[in-house]
Structure formats: structure tokens, C-alpha cells
Amino acid sequence: MSHESTYKPNSNFEKWMDERLPIIRMSAEISSFPTPRNLNYLWTFGGILTFCLVVQIVTGIILAMHYTPHVDYAFDSVQHIKRNVNFGWLLQGIHMVGGSMFFLAVFVHMFRGLYYGSYKAPREILWILGVVLLLLMMATAFMGYVLPWGQMSFWAATVITNLFSAIPLIGESIVQWLWGGFSVDNPTLNRFYALHFLLPFMIFGVVVLHIWALHVTGNNNPIGIDVKGKQDTLAFHPLYTLKDGFALAVFAILFAWFVFYAPDYLGHPDNYIQANPLQTPPHIVPEWYFLPFYAILRAIPSKLLGVIAMVSSILVLFILPWLDTSRVRSAKFRPLYRIFFWIFVVTCLGLGYLGAKPPEGNYLIFARLFTAYYFIHFLIVIPMLGLIERPKPTPNSISESVLGKSKGGGGQPDAVPAAPENR
Amino acid sequence: MNRLVGAISAFCSVCFVLAGLWLGSANSPAFAASEAPHTGMQSWTFSGVFGHFDRAQLQRGYKVYQEVCSNCHGMRLLSFRNLGEAGGPEFSEAEVKAIAAGFQVVDGPNRDGEMFERDGKPSDRFVSPFKNDNEARSANNSALPPDLSVIGKARGLHREVPWYLAPFNWLQEIAAGYQEGGADYMFALLTGYAEAPSDFKLAEGMEYNKVFPGHQIAMPPPLSDEAVEYTDGTPQTVTQYARDLSAFFMWAADTKLEQRKQLGFRVMIYLLILTVLLYLAKRKLWSRVKH
């Protein structure tokens, strides 16, 4: 849906620039980008995520100026930031809570994509870039969690890097290579610090690609019907900038609540105990946003298979566009998919809850059931649904659904509703 | 539909903040109910949105720490100057100097290359009782008394609730800004010493404690009634000592708590006004288009 450029250079300077580096044209086009008129508030999370990334990078760079990546000083240097650096407690609090807020927003963003079929043609690349972003975020968050060098930092690093030892034959060598030694130690902390600084800029780069891909295909929308013409869209600015701004302000309230009134609520008290390689904490628990994946890992009795399942739970998202056989995008018109979507949401929440519980008794049984459903959902339910489901009739166009049929405007006669069974 | 969602989310954020302000204003009934015998959530002056420390309580807490705990436990991340800073015990400048001067600090090397001892200054860190962990262990029956600088945040009280109540529990704790788990735990631990049940096998040199994980703790009961003299008429009981100490540890772990909550309130008001204005602007603009 790349649209024709409506930008006309107004001044001699703009003309001069336009012939050399059309950056003014680019921003003009972004601000006038035709956006479906029916987007709901779930579409505001792209902007919210951009905000999260910027906040993390800005606070992170300042924290890096005061942090010491050494096993003997890292823990104390974080305390130094919180106690002695001007507003260090605020920067550190924003950065720590910001990680959680980032994941909260990205999960909403992804479930939005799943519900409205935003991953389907022609948005496969857009979706895949999103999954790449998720992986980069997870790596960044994991390495960032190691930096304060508390007990959970150390033992999370030990548990997660040890997963690579499940690889047959070369596993042990890979783990030692990752550690830079024979255990998690100073070289590990140093490289995690370097990578934790690097990866956000890679995220930034992929975000640019993600937005680029978005501007090629255009937004999906709640009814999942392609934009048919001008009557279906609105200029991004100022309508959507203001709507995004309002949603961002609401999000910022929640963010600020955690920063100022419950900064440690989402963390674990054990991370205020300095890392001690000789003392394993009674329960090693990852941050909340990793809990569903942790539950999948522990649900499977074999270490290697557990690792494979955990990794596959994200990799399966890469092939989702081709697993889905339904031509109707939005769950609005898919009565069966809508039910299974909510079952899937419950599955993910259930896995998250169980990830924090010891893997025993009923907890383990349910973790296994949910893990099984997680994969059944992608590998069996989604392909099958497209074949057996009878979708509800879809409107002809966005403007028809918004403005009502009488006013028309779809560019087509109001005769037949779109074929009811677009299989 | 969209307008409805917008109005609802604006309304919800206002409700959320108001609920938090209400729940957070110290002694909410929801928490007072669970104030059973010394375990569970206590009511603290520093809980909630308007939480602040009780200066006298922190000063008493420091006295108990100084006279009892500091024989075995250090607080290496604190400096004497912290005792005089805003939002803390707020000892006067002279008092801080006097407290610091009561300690011998190793400094140096001097011009001859020798380390030497001198009187403490406000800028010095708290002096730890042992030179290193090995010395600490050898003096304590091979148990290591942990440094208490961040103990207020390094412990927590875990409320076990059935899975279907968990979301409500989280929401309640988030809305109340519950961050006092460390103080609750310390208070429960310090008042949790008891005779071991007859069927409990206590290892040699260990004490029974109702709260400590595994119920065996190497630290003998540190507090006893009348052990520390209070000059302000506060009762000299184990419960009161434990309460004052727990508050002191919370401050030590979170010296910027008051600054954080005060700034937070202003930020919240600012964000609420911004949100309402953005909502009104958004509604006005969108009323011109069908969506």
C-alpha cells in the first residue's frame, strides 16, 4: 500500500535538500502515512514499544557511565548508583522496571497480531522481524539481569548458559566458550556487559526494518480487510499521533507507578544478595516475562528435549504465517479461532504461573498439559481451523464497516457481501 | 466503540491511581486484618504512597544496631554521613560527627608506607566488625553473619494464596505499592525465636526460629527486654526493638525512599493531568472523522 508522495517542497532550501537528501520528504510522508481509520487501542502498542526502547537506551547509557563490570565491584556499583549518583535511584528504577514494561507491551502487541491475523500475507516479513525483535529483547534482558551480580543474576546466568551443554558432543565446549572459562565468572560478566550495551542498537536497527516493512504493507486493522482506497484511511498525523500519545500517557502512569511505588515488586529479593558461586538459592526463578518459557523447559523430563521445546516455542512463531490456512485475517469473523485464541491466552498465562512454581505434583501435570496445548495450538489447531471453519461474512471495505453501507464509498456496488466462506 | 475504550481507559487509570492512593495511605484495613502474631504484614509508617520514616524510630533502630547487631554484622555500603541526610534518621551534623569519631578507621598508607588508624569522619563507611569473611566465620562457630546494608530488600515475606486468588493478590499488592516484605520478614524473624517443638531435631549450636527457612538459625536470639536503653520513654521490649530495627534496615536498604515517594506523587499528578488533556484533545480531533 505504498502511497504516492504528496509532499511538495515549499522553500528553496527544501527544494535544495530534496534533491540531495530527501529527509524532509520522508518525514512528511511518515506523518501523512495513510492509516486505516478503524484501528483500536491495541494498535497503540507499536508507539509504546518505541517509547520503551528509547527509555531503556537513554537510561542505560547513563547507568553505564557509573557501573563497574567486575565480579568484586558490580553489586556495590549498582548500590553506589542508587545511593550516591544524583537521581541514580530514579535512573536505575526506570531501567529495571522498564524491562518489565517493555515485555508487557510486547506481549500485548504480539497477542494483538495473533488475534487480528496481522502475520498473514502480505505481512509475513513484518511479523518475522517482530519475532527477531522478541529474540533480541530476550537476549538483552537476560544479559542485563546478570549485571547487578546478585544471587539470581549469577544463578540465572549459570542455569541458562548451562542449557547449551545439552547439545550433544560440542555442548560442553560451547558452554565454556560462552563463559570464557570454566564457570560463570568475571569474563562472563564482562562479555554480557558488552553485549547488553550492543544488542539494544541491533534492536533499534531491526525496529527500523520493522517500521519500513510496516510502511510497505500498511497497517492491518481490526476487521482485517485490505485498504481499498482513500476513504478507508486517515493521515497518521495528527489523528493517530494524538491517539497514540493518549495511550502512551496511560501506559506511562502504570510505568511510573512501578518506578515510584513498587520498584522491586517485579524483581526477586535474592538479587539483593551479592552473587555467591558456593551457595545455590533454594528456588532459582527467572524474571516474570521468561516464566512461560521456563515452564516449558521444565515440563519436559529430558534436558535436551526441554531446551528444544523451549526454543521451538519461539521458533514456531517464524513459520506461523504458513501454518495458518485461513484466508480471513481477523478473529472477528472467525467464530472458532476466536475461542481457540482465548484458550491459547489462558495457556500462556497458565504457563507463566507454573513457571514460578516448583516442577512437582499437580504443577508439573498442568505444565505438561499447557506445554502440549501450546504446540498443538500452532501445529494442529491453526492449520485445521482454516479448513473446517465457516467464517462469518466480512464487510466489503473498512469504510463500509465504519461509515455504514448506505453511504457506500467502498468503490464497489453494495450488492453481495463478500463470499461467506473464504476458505 | 473506540471512544468508549478511550473513556474507559482514562477512567481506569484515574481509578487505579485513586485506589492506590487509598490502599497506599498506610494502615489500610485489608492489611491490618493480617496483623496476626508477628508474622505477616505489619503496619509501617513508610508503606504506601505517602510513606515516610519516623526519625525517632530510625534513631532508635540505629542505636539497637550499633549496640547489638554491629558486634557481628557490618553495613559496608552505608556512610556515617547518611545518618544525617534528609529522609533518614536525620541526626544533627554534630551528632553524626560524634558518631563517626567514635570509630577507629584504617587509613593510609602514610608517607612512610604504613597503614594507620584515625578517628572516623562523616564521609567514612560504617566499620565492619571483622576484617574478612574467614575471620567472621571463625568467630561465629563457622556461620557467616551477613552484611546488613541491603537486608531490608534482600528478604521478603511470601504470601501463599490459591492460584485463583493469585491475580487479585498481585493486583492488591501492586495497587498498595507493597515493598515492605523485607521489614516484615526481619520483624517476624527477630520476634520468631521459640523453644523447638519436642519432635524437632536441632543441630548443635543452632537456635529454633519460627520464620527462618528450615527453622534452624545460627544466630542466637540477639534481643532481650531492657537490653538497649531508650531515653525517649519508648518501651524497652524485644517487640519494640525488632520493630525499630526493621524500620532502620528498610531505610538503610532504601535511603531514597522518601525522595522517591515524594517525587512520585508529583509525577503522578502531572501524568494524570496530561492524560486527561490528551484524552480531551484526542476526542475533539476524532469527533470530526468517522472511525
Chai-1 contact restraints between the chains, C-beta under 6 A:
chainA,res_idxA,chainB,res_idxB,connection_type,confidence,min_distance_angstrom,max_distance_angstrom,comment,restraint_id
A,R37,B,H291,contact,1.0,0.0,6.0,A-B,restraint_1
A,N38,B,H291,contact,1.0,0.0,6.0,A-B,restraint_2
A,N40,B,N2,contact,1.0,0.0,6.0,A-B,restraint_3
A,Y41,B,V5,contact,1.0,0.0,6.0,A-B,restraint_4
A,Q79,B,L77,contact,1.0,0.0,6.0,A-B,restraint_5
A,R83,B,T255,contact,1.0,0.0,6.0,A-B,restraint_6
A,W89,B,K256,contact,1.0,0.0,6.0,A-B,restraint_7
A,L242,B,A281,contact,1.0,0.0,6.0,A-B,restraint_8
A,L242,B,K282,contact,1.0,0.0,6.0,A-B,restraint_9
A,L242,B,L285,contact,1.0,0.0,6.0,A-B,restraint_10
A,K243,B,K282,contact,1.0,0.0,6.0,A-B,restraint_11
A,G245,B,L278,contact,1.0,0.0,6.0,A-B,restraint_12
A,F246,B,L278,contact,1.0,0.0,6.0,A-B,restraint_13
A,F246,B,Y279,contact,1.0,0.0,6.0,A-B,restraint_14
A,F246,B,K282,contact,1.0,0.0,6.0,A-B,restraint_15
A,A249,B,L274,contact,1.0,0.0,6.0,A-B,restraint_16
A,A249,B,T275,contact,1.0,0.0,6.0,A-B,restraint_17
A,A249,B,L278,contact,1.0,0.0,6.0,A-B,restraint_18
A,V250,B,S9,contact,1.0,0.0,6.0,A-B,restraint_19
A,V250,B,S13,contact,1.0,0.0,6.0,A-B,restraint_20
A,V250,B,T275,contact,1.0,0.0,6.0,A-B,restraint_21
A,A252,B,L271,contact,1.0,0.0,6.0,A-B,restraint_22
A,I253,B,S13,contact,1.0,0.0,6.0,A-B,restraint_23
A,I253,B,L271,contact,1.0,0.0,6.0,A-B,restraint_24
A,A256,B,V267,contact,1.0,0.0,6.0,A-B,restraint_25
A,A256,B,L271,contact,1.0,0.0,6.0,A-B,restraint_26
A,F260,B,R260,contact,1.0,0.0,6.0,A-B,restraint_27
A,F260,B,G264,contact,1.0,0.0,6.0,A-B,restraint_28
A,Y261,B,G177,contact,1.0,0.0,6.0,A-B,restraint_29
A,Y261,B,G264,contact,1.0,0.0,6.0,A-B,restraint_30
A,A262,B,I174,contact,1.0,0.0,6.0,A-B,restraint_31
A,A262,B,G177,contact,1.0,0.0,6.0,A-B,restraint_32
A,A262,B,Q179,contact,1.0,0.0,6.0,A-B,restraint_33
A,D264,B,Q179,contact,1.0,0.0,6.0,A-B,restraint_34
A,P269,B,A154,contact,1.0,0.0,6.0,A-B,restraint_35
A,P269,B,R155,contact,1.0,0.0,6.0,A-B,restraint_36
A,P269,B,G156,contact,1.0,0.0,6.0,A-B,restraint_37
A,Y272,B,V150,contact,1.0,0.0,6.0,A-B,restraint_38
A,Y272,B,K153,contact,1.0,0.0,6.0,A-B,restraint_39
A,Y272,B,A154,contact,1.0,0.0,6.0,A-B,restraint_40
A,I273,B,A154,contact,1.0,0.0,6.0,A-B,restraint_41
A,V402,B,K290,contact,1.0,0.0,6.0,A-B,restraint_42
A,L403,B,K290,contact,1.0,0.0,6.0,A-B,restraint_43
